[in-house]
């Protein structure tokens, strides 16, 4: 996966940890299947827009801000 995907996954993991949520709680709050959420937060799959919005919304993250931060982070990296 690309570095932007890894950045987003890392931020979502960090927020889940701050909230103290299990993947079962995250799935229930977001409406995203547990396996899908786990794979997304592990960076094992790219996150589609609907999944990203659902995960961000339930955890209090603005998805637009997160994507802008990921773009900034990705652009800072050297090839």
C-alpha positions, 0 to 999 in steps of 0.5 A: 500500500502507498504511504498515504494509505499507511498514514491514514491507517496509522491515524485511524489506529491511533484514534481507536486506541485513544478511544479505547475501542475494540474492533467490535465497538468500532464496527458497531459504531461505524456500521463497517464490518469488523474485518473490513475495519481491521484490514483498513486500520492495519493498512492491508487494504485501501479504504474506499470513500464510504468506509473512510467517512464512516470510520472517521465520523464515528471516531470524531475525525474530519475525513477531509482534514485527514486526507489533507494531512496524508497528502502533506505527509506523502509529499514530504517524503523523498523518493 
